[in-house]
């Protein structure tokens, strides 16, 4: 049975699902009817964060140009450039058994590619969600629908997974940023230039 989360809620992942070793983070969205002329290209990314809350370098950043980290601990399944169709638009696979002990938190984000030049923002995006699926059983464990809380933002921290002792927890974040991927990268300790 899927658990639906609200913004700010936290849930145990591995403690309440003891067999969970591999998960799929599925992210999806629709774009509102928009006559700006350019297609929307939304991109999912993951930032692997150390105890100081920062990524140390490109090896801690999984996105469309760096699809894997730590020998398959995280794997981005590829860039969906139009978001068409039902279900997940992009996915990031996580193998909890391969995540190095130094990684304390994983930030899952979505950005709008070239948002500024295309005059696009998350106010033009609807039905955005994140869901976590047990890769081995195919069962959906949780889902967080982001709602319509955004206007001018071009990047969103959707959720974070974090260590709690030996276990992993999930937090529904839903925090918007202006400045796109560069602003997120800077927030997580990377220089996006």
N, C-alpha and C positions, 0 to 999 in steps of 0.2 A: 504494500500500500504506500502510495506517494505521500510525503509530508509536504504541505505547502507552507512556505515561510513568508513572513513580512519583513520589511526593511529593518535591519538591526538585530533580527533574531539569530540565535546560534543553535547548533545542533551537534551532538556527538555523531561522528561518522563510523570510526572503526570500533568504538566501544559497543555501540548498539547494533553494529553489523560486523561481528567478529571475523567472518570469513572474507571481508572486503580487503582485497589486495590491489586490484586494478579497477579504476573508475574511468568513466567517460564524462567529461564536462561538455554538455551540449549547450550551445548558445544560439538563439534565434531572434528574429525581428522582422518587421514589415516596415515599409516606408509609406508614409501618407501620400496621397495624390499630390504631386508636386510638378509644376510646369517649368522648372528652372533649366531644363534642357539636358542636364547631366545625370547619369545614373548614380545611384548611391553605392559605394563600396565600403562596407563596414568590415573591420578586421578585429578578430579576437587575438589577445596576447596573454602571456603569463609571465609574471616577474617572480623569480625565486629569491626570497629574502633571507638574509642572515640575521643573527641576534640583534644587530643594530637597526633592523628594519629596512636595510638597503640591499640592493643587488651589487655584486662586486664587479661585474663586467658583462660582456655580451653572452658569456656562458650561462648567466643567470636570467636570460631573457629569451623566451620562446615566442616567435611570431612568424609571419609568412616568409621571411628571408632567413630564418634560423629555426627550422622545424623541430629540432630535438635537443634535449639537454640531458646531461649526466647518463649517457649510455642507455637512453630510452626511459628515464624516470618520468619525463614529460615529452609527449609527441604531439605536435600540431598536425592535424590531418590534411591541411592545405587551405588555400585562400579561395573563398567563394566570392566572386566579384560582383554578383548582382543580388544575392539574397532571395532569389525566386524559389518558389515551392514551399511545401509544408515541412514541418519538423525542424531539426537542427540546421542552421545555416553554416556553422563552423563547429569543430570539435577539438578538444584537447584531451588526450589520454594521459592518465596518471597511473604510474606503478609505484604504490607507496613503499614497496620493499626495496626500490632502487634509489629513493631520495636520500641524499647524503645527510648525516646527522647535523651538519652545519646549517642546513636549510630549515628555518623555523616557521616560515609563513610563505604562502603562495598567493599572489594577487592576480585575479583573473579580470581582464579589462576588455572593453570594446571601444574602438575609435573609428571615426569617419575619415577615410583616406581623402586627402586634399580638400578637407572641409572648408577651409577659408577661401581657396580659389574658386570652389564650386558654390559658395554661399549656402552651405548646408550645416545643420545642427541636429541635436537629438530631439528638438521640438517637432521635427518632421519625421520622427521614427515612432512607431507604435508596436504594441504586442511584443515587446522585448522580454526575453526570459532567459534564465539559466536553469539547467537541470543536471542532476548527478545520477548516473546510471552505473550499476554494478556490471562491469564488462563481462564477467564470467556467467552471470545468470540472465543478463539483459533486463533486469528489473530496475525501474526508476525508483530511487530512494527519496529524492527530494526535488522540489521545484520552487523557484522564486521568480514571480512575475514582477517586473520593474515598475509597471504603471506608467503614468504620463507626467511624471514630476519634472521633466526637463524642458528647457527652452533654448538657450543659446549655447549650451555645452556641446563640445565636440569630442569628448572622451568620457567614459564612465568606468569607475571601478565597480564591477558587478558584484563580486564576492571575494572572500578570502578563505583559504584553508589554512589552518594553523595547528601546530603541535600543542598538545596538552599532556605532558608526561610522555608515555609511550603511544598515546592515541592521537588521532587527527580529528579536528572539529571543523565545522563549516559555518561561516558568518555571511548573511545576506547584507551587503554594504549599500549599493545603489548610490554612490557619491559621484557627482558630475564635476568635470573640469573643463575650463576653456583652454585652448592652446593645443588640443589634439595629443598625438603620441609624444611630442616633445615635452609637453607639460607633465604627462604621466611618467615618462622616463626620468625626468628631473626629480619628481616626487619620490621615485624609488631609487635615487642615487646614481643614475646613469646620465651621461652627457649625450644628448641625442643629435649633436651637430656632426 
